[in-house]
Amino acid sequence: MFPEYRDLISRLKTEDAHFSRLFQRHNELDHQIHNMETGVTPADSVTIDTLKREKLLLKDRLYAVLKKADAEV
């Protein structure tokens, strides 16, 4: 996710608690969705779609933080 911001992501994960929480939650959702889609964890399509929407919202928020931090550098 966002390979052009790899260094900035690493920095923000240690320096910005809010960014770190968003990033961690995004990764948790990614893992959860993967397990549901592969049948490891049972789930219906509505649940998966809801989690995917939450994950996309988090991705948008992460990107906004990255853009702002990149502009400040």
PyMOL commands that set and color helices and strands:
alter all, ss='L'
color gray80, all
select helices_A, chain A and resi 3-15+17-37+45-72
alter helices_A, ss='H'
color red, helices_A
deselect
rebuild
show_as cartoon
